[in-house]
Amino acid sequence: VFQIDIIPAGVFVKDAYLSVTEPWTQSIGLQAGIFNRPFGYEITYSSGNRESPERSRLFQTLFPGERDLGAMVFFAPQIGSLSSLRANLGVFNGTGANANEFDNFKDVIAHVAAQFPFEEANAEIDLGVSGYFGKVRNNTKFLFQNGEPAAGVKGFTVDSSLTNIDEGVTRRYLGVDAQFYYDVPSLGGAILRGEFIAGVQPGTATTTVSPSAQPTSALYKRDFSGWYINYVQNIGDKEQVVVKYDVYDPNTNVEASNFTPNSNLTVADIKYSTLGFGFIHHWDANIKFVLYYEIVKNEKLDAAKIPSTSSLFPYTDDVRDNVFTFRIQYKF
């Protein structure tokens, strides 16, 4: 498989991998190259079929670009009692699809899913669990971790031990995903999807996006959580109505009231929620039109605790960052 992405910034490789399945039972195979990381559901859900224009903030932060360079063993029986089971186990660079490896750490990703059809009720439930286990190299002696930098103040404390240089900072995610499909009489198919992920994410003072290059500044070790729920209702054969809500909390150890000048908390620790809703019209099997609006909300910080000169001050109110998307998509 080979796929490229042509955008104003240049031409980039999206997929470049070889997949081989053993010929006897056609249940076990090996995939190697650049491909989607096998974590959860939304990453591997094709952009050509996805109802919302973009993936949830959670996945855009933890898995920017969705893909990575690695190798994966998969188990996907086509017939028999285990045909409803899918399992993937892979080893990846952890830097993304179009970036060079910058340390000697490798990341392990696993996903197991099962399908439970209820044919008499025209319904199906799919359930999955995922794990991500890796590290990010620390380029400095400074490591910020959750604690109390001052008496009664929650935020980050700094460890400045020389042994932190070149050490790997834990990158660990645990997730569950579920999808429910039901054919609503006289209306059309309905889909309800959801995922929840929690874990530890190494970042910097300004961002929690997984790095594609060696961070040159101090690393911040944050406990995070995030989730989304997405409802899609088909109306006949050509129309779909979509409602989606997602939440990303990059630092579950603090609240809005904890942001103070001496807490060492930054804009990267602010919690976000996004409510999206849209309408999709399928012109034919190849062309569809998408209207979608996202209401993005950040948690509001306490204006009495934030100086007006601080980079945090704009977040004492809701920042104006809602997004309207009109998309015409042609698939061939």
N, C-alpha and C positions, 0 to 999 in steps of 0.2 A: 504494500500500500504506500502510495506517495501522494501527498497533498500539500499545496503551498497556499500562503495567505498574501495577497497583494494589497497593500495599503499605502497611504502617502509616505509613511516612514521608510518603506522599502519592501522587499520581497523576503518572506520568512517561511521556513519549513514548519508545517503544522503536523503532519504525520509522515514518517518514513520508517516503516517496520516490516518485518517478515514474520508471518504466523504459520506454524506447522502443526498439524494434528496427526496423531498416530492413526494408521489406517485400519486397525483391527476393530476396535470398538468406537473409534472416533469420539472419545470422551476426554482424552488428556492431550494437552498441547503445550507448545512453547512459543512465546511471542517476544521479539527482541527488536530494539530500535527506539524511535521516538513515537510515543503514543500516550493516550489518556491514562492518567494515574488511576488505578483501580480502587478508588475510595468512594463509598457511598453511591448515590444514584445520580445526582444532578451533574456531576463531572462527565460521566459517560453518556448522558442523554444528549443526543445529537442536536446541534444548533439549528439544523434544518427542521427539526420537529418541535423544538422548545417553544412554549407559548409566550413566555416573557422574553423581551429583547436581550436581556443579559442574565447571567447567573446571579445568585444571591450574593450580597456583600461578603458574607462568610466565606464563600468559595473563591470569590475574586481576591480575597486577602490571603487565605491559606494556600490556594493553588492557582496563582496567577498564570494564565495561559493554559491551564488544565493539564498540559502534557509535560513529559520529562523523558530523559534518556535512561533506558534500563532494560531489564529482562524479566519476564513473568511466566510462571507456570500456571495453566488454567485447567480446571476440571469442569466439563460441561456435557454430561451424558445426553444423548439425543433420544434414546429410548430406554424403557425399563422403569423400575420403581424409583430410580434416582434422577429421572429426567427433569424434575422440577428444581433440582439443586444446581447452584453455580458457585464456584470457589476460585479465587485468584490469589496468588502469592508472588510478589515481585520485589526486586532490588533496584533502586534508582539512585541517580546522582543527587537529586534534591534541589537542583538549581533551575529547573525549567528546560524548555525545549531548545531554546536558541542561546544558551549560555554555557560557557566553559566551566568545568568543575574547578572549585577553588580550595578544596581541602581533601583529606583522605577519608572522610566519613561517607558512608553509604546509608541510604534510608530504606527501610523495609515497610512495605504496604500490603495489607491483606483485606480481603472482602469475601464474605460468605452470604449468599442469599438463597431464598427458597420461595416458590410460588405455590399458592393454595387456591386452586380454582373451585368455584361453587357453580357448576354448570346449570343446575336446575333453577338457581336464583339469578342467572346471568351476571354473576359477580366473581371477583377474584381479589385475593389479598396477597401481596408480595412483601416479604420482610427481609431485612439485611442488617449485618453488623460489620463494622470496619475498624481497622487499627492502623496507625501510622507511627513508626518508631525510628527516629533519626536524631541528628545533632547538627549544630551550626558552629563553626570554628570561631572562637573569640580572638580578635586581632590585638586586643589591648589587655592590660591588667585589671581593668574595671569591669565589674559585673553588678548590675543593679537588680535587686530582688525585693519583693514585697516585704514591708516591715514598718517600723515606726522611726522615721528620721529624727523626730523630736518627741518629747513627752506628749502623749495624747494625740499625736498626728499620724494618720495612716497615709502611706505612700511607698516610696522606695528608699531602701538603705543601700549603700555602695560597699562592695568588697573589692579592695585594691591589692589583693595578694598577687605577687609575681607569678605564682603557679597558675593563675587564670589565663596567661598568655598561651595560645595554641590549644587550649582545652576546648572540648566540645560542650556546648550548652544544649540541654535536652530540648528536643522537638517531638512532642507526643500528642497524638489525637486519638480519641475513641469516639465512634459514632454509631448511630442506629438510623435506619431509614425504613419507611413503610409506604406502600402505594395501595390504594383501594380503587377498584374499577367496578362500575355498576351501570347497567343499561336502563336508564329511566324510561318507562313506557311512554310512548307518544311524544317524546321529547328528543332523546338521544343519549349517548354515552356520557357518563360523569366520571371524573378522575379526581381523587383526593390524594395528594402526596405530602410527605413531611420528612424532615431530617433533623436530628439533634446531634451536635458535636461539642465535646468539651476536652480540654487538655492543657498543654503547656506550649507556648509559642515564644521563641526568642526573636526580639526585634531591636530597634534602636530607639532613641529618644523621640523621634518624629514619626515613626511608622511601625506597624505590626505586619506589613506585607512580607511574605516569605522572600528572602533575598535571592537574587540571581547572580550576585557578585559578592565578593568578600566585604562585609561591613568594616569600615575603617575606624568607626567610632565605637564607644562602649556599647555592650549588649545589655538589653533589658529582658529579664525573664518574667513573663506574665502568664498567669492562669486565665484562661478565656472560656467562653461558652457561646454558642450560637445555634439558631434554629430557623426553620422556615416551614410554612404550611401553604399549600398551593391547591386551589380548586379550579377545575376546568369543566365547563358544561357545554357539551355539543348541542347545537340547535339544528336539527336536521343534518344534512350532509355537508353544508358549506359554511356555517357560522359556528363560532365558539366565543364564549364569554369566560374571562379569566379574572380571578382574584387571588392575590398573593401577599403574604405578610412575612417579613423576615426580621430577625433581630441578631445583632452582633455586639457582644460585650467583650472588648479586648482585655479587660482587667476586672475579673469578678471579685477581687478583694477590696475594691473601693466603690464609693458612691459619689454622686455629684457634690455632696457637702464636704467631701474629703479634699477637693481641689483647693489648695492654698499655695502661696508663694514658696513655703518651705517644705512642701510635700514631695517635691521632685516629680510630680505627675505632669503629663504633657497632653497635647492634643491627641496623641496616639492612644490615650487611655479612655477616651470618651465613647460612651455607648451610643449605638445607632439603631433605629428601627425604620423599616420601609414598608409602606402600604402601596401596592401596585394593583391596578385594575385595567382591563383592556378588552378590546373586541377584535376578533380575527375573522376575515372573510376569505374563503378559499375560492379564487376565481375558477381554477380547474385543478388538476392533479399536480401541476407544476408551479402555479403562481398563487401567492397569498398576500393579502394586505393586513397590516397590523397597526392598530391604534392603541397606545399604551401610555398610562400616566402613573408616575411614582411620586408619592408624598414621603419625603425623607425627613426624619426627625432625629435630632441629636438631644441627648440629655442636657438640661439647662443647668449651668453652674450657678453658684451663689454669687451674685454681683457684689455683695458686701465683702467677699473674701478675695476677689480678683482685682488687681490694679488695672486701670484702663490702659496702661502701657503694655500689659501682658499679652502674649499670643493667645492666651486662653479667653481673653475678654469677649471676643465675638460670640463665644459659646455660652455666654450668660443669657442668650436668647436663642431661638431657633434660627439657624443659618438658612438663608434662602438658597436651597439647592435641590428643589423639586425638578423632575425630568419628564418631558413629554417626548414620545418617540412615534414617528410615523415611518413605517418601513414597508417597502415593496420587495418581496423576496421571490427570486426565480430559482427553482431547483431542477437540475437536469442530471 
